[in-house]
Amino acid sequence: EDCRVLAETLGQNLLRLPVNWSGMEPKQGEFNQAYFDRMLEVIRGCWEHGVYTLVDIHQDAYSKEIGEDGAPLWAIVPEPTELLEGPLTEEELAERRLSPQVLAAFESLYENKEGVQDAYATMAAKLAEVIRDEPGVMGIDLMNEPVVLKDLDPTKSGLLDAFHARVSEAIR
C-alpha cells in the first residue's frame, strides 16, 4: 500500500531504501534472511507500481551502538568503551558523528583493522547477490554519509576512495 501511495498519490518513481549492516549481518558471518526477505518485499512492491529502488547501506555515526544506526556491535573496532543509543536530535547526531569512538570506528573500517573492511565488503557482496535480479533496483549506495577522515587529518587522504574501490569490486 505504501508503494502504491508513493507512486499514485505522491507521483514519485524512486524510493531510497535505507538498510543497515546490523540488520543484514547481526552476528559475524550469519546473514539474516528475514531481513533480506522484507527488503525484497518492499523492492518488489514498489516495482509493481513503477517505483525504482536505490538500496542505501545506511549509517549515522557508524553504528546504532555508538551513534544512531549502521554497523553491528561486532564490527566496531576498537570495541566501544560505552554503548550509546538513538534516536538523537540533529545536534546530538552532529556531535556523535565526530566523537572519538565514531572516528576510531571509521578509521578501523577504512584501514581494515581486524578485517572489518573485508567483512563490510562481504556484506555488500551478499546484498548485491540478493538484489541482483530485481528489475526495479537502480543501484546500491555503498555508504550513506561516510565520515571523510582526510578533512580531519590530511594523512588519511585516500582512505575513503580506497574503501569505495574495495567495496565496489566486491559487489561487482
C-alpha positions in Angstrom: 0.0 0.0 0.0 2.8 2.4 0.8 4.4 1.8 -2.6 1.1 2.5 -4.3 0.7 5.7 -2.4 4.2 6.7 -3.2 3.6 6.2 -6.9 -0.1 7.1 -7.4 -0.7 9.7 -4.8 2.7 11.4 -4.4 3.8 10.9 -8.0 7.2 9.5 -7.1 9.1 7.0 -9.1 12.1 6.4 -6.8 12.5 5.1 -3.2 15.7 5.4 -1.3 15.6 2.3 0.9 17.9 2.5 3.9 19.2 -0.8 5.0 21.6 -1.5 7.9 24.6 -3.7 8.2 23.4 -4.6 11.7 20.1 -5.9 10.2 21.7 -7.8 7.4 24.5 -9.4 9.5 23.7 -9.1 13.2 26.3 -11.8 14.0 29.5 -12.0 12.1 29.2 -14.4 9.1 25.5 -15.0 9.8 23.2 -13.2 7.4 19.6 -12.5 8.4 17.4 -14.0 5.6 14.2 -12.5 7.2 15.7 -9.0 6.8 16.6 -9.7 3.1 13.1 -11.1 2.5 11.5 -7.9 3.9 13.8 -5.8 1.8 12.8 -7.7 -1.3 9.1 -7.4 -0.4 9.5 -3.6 -0.4 11.5 -3.5 -3.6 9.1 -5.7 -5.4 6.1 -3.9 -4.0 7.5 -0.6 -5.3 8.4 -2.1 -8.7 4.7 -3.3 -9.1 3.8 0.4 -9.1 6.7 1.6 -11.3 8.9 2.9 -8.4 12.6 2.2 -8.7 14.6 1.5 -5.6 18.0 2.8 -4.6 19.3 0.5 -1.8 21.2 2.6 0.7 23.6 0.9 3.1 22.8 3.4 5.8 24.7 4.6 8.8 24.5 7.6 11.1 27.6 7.9 13.3 28.8 4.4 12.3 26.5 2.2 14.4 23.3 2.2 16.5 25.6 1.1 19.4 27.6 4.3 19.4 25.6 6.5 17.1 22.2 6.1 15.6 22.3 3.2 13.0 24.6 1.2 10.8 27.2 -1.4 11.7 26.6 -4.3 14.2 28.3 -4.2 17.5 30.9 -6.9 16.5 32.1 -4.6 13.6 33.1 -1.7 15.9 36.9 -1.7 16.2 38.1 -0.9 18.7 35.4 -2.3 21.0 33.3 0.7 22.3 34.1 2.0 25.7 30.4 3.0 26.1 27.3 1.9 24.3 25.1 4.8 23.2 21.7 4.7 21.5 19.4 6.9 19.4 17.1 8.4 18.4 19.1 11.6 18.6 18.3 15.2 17.9 20.2 16.8 15.0 22.6 18.5 17.4 23.3 15.2 19.3 23.8 13.3 16.0 26.2 16.0 14.7 28.2 15.8 17.9 28.2 12.0 17.9 29.5 11.8 14.3 32.7 13.4 15.4 33.1 11.6 18.7 36.3 9.7 19.4 34.5 6.3 19.3 32.9 7.0 15.9 36.1 8.4 14.4 38.1 5.4 15.6 35.5 3.0 14.2 35.7 4.7 10.8 39.5 4.7 10.8 39.4 1.0 11.6 37.0 0.3 8.8 39.0 2.3 6.2 42.3 0.8 7.4 40.8 -2.7 7.5 41.8 -3.3 11.1 40.9 -6.8 12.3 39.4 -7.4 8.8 36.4 -5.1 9.4 36.6 -3.7 5.8 36.7 -7.2 4.5 33.6 -8.0 6.5 31.9 -4.9 5.1 32.7 -5.9 1.6 31.4 -9.4 2.2 28.1 -8.0 3.5 27.8 -5.6 0.5 28.5 -8.5 -1.9 25.8 -10.6 -0.2 23.4 -7.6 -0.6 24.2 -7.3 -4.3 23.7 -11.1 -4.7 20.2 -10.8 -3.0 19.0 -7.9 -5.2 20.9 -8.6 -8.5 17.9 -10.0 -10.4 15.4 -7.3 -9.2 14.4 -5.2 -12.2 13.3 -2.3 -10.0 16.7 -1.8 -8.3 18.7 1.0 -9.8 21.7 0.7 -7.6 23.4 0.4 -4.3 24.7 3.4 -2.3 27.8 1.9 -0.7 27.5 4.0 2.5 25.3 6.9 3.5 27.3 9.9 4.6 30.6 8.4 5.4 33.0 10.3 7.6 35.8 11.7 5.5 38.8 11.4 7.7 41.1 13.5 5.4 39.0 16.5 6.4 40.2 16.0 10.0 43.6 14.6 9.3 45.3 15.1 5.9 47.4 12.0 6.4 44.2 10.0 6.0 43.7 11.2 2.4 42.7 8.4 0.0 41.3 6.1 2.6 37.6 6.7 1.6 38.4 6.3 -2.1 40.2 3.0 -1.4 37.2 1.8 0.7 34.8 2.6 -2.2 37.0 0.9 -4.7 37.3 -2.2 -2.5 33.5 -2.4 -1.8 32.6 -1.7 -5.4 34.9 -4.5 -6.5 33.2 -6.9 -4.1 29.6 -6.1 -5.3 30.6 -6.5 -8.9 
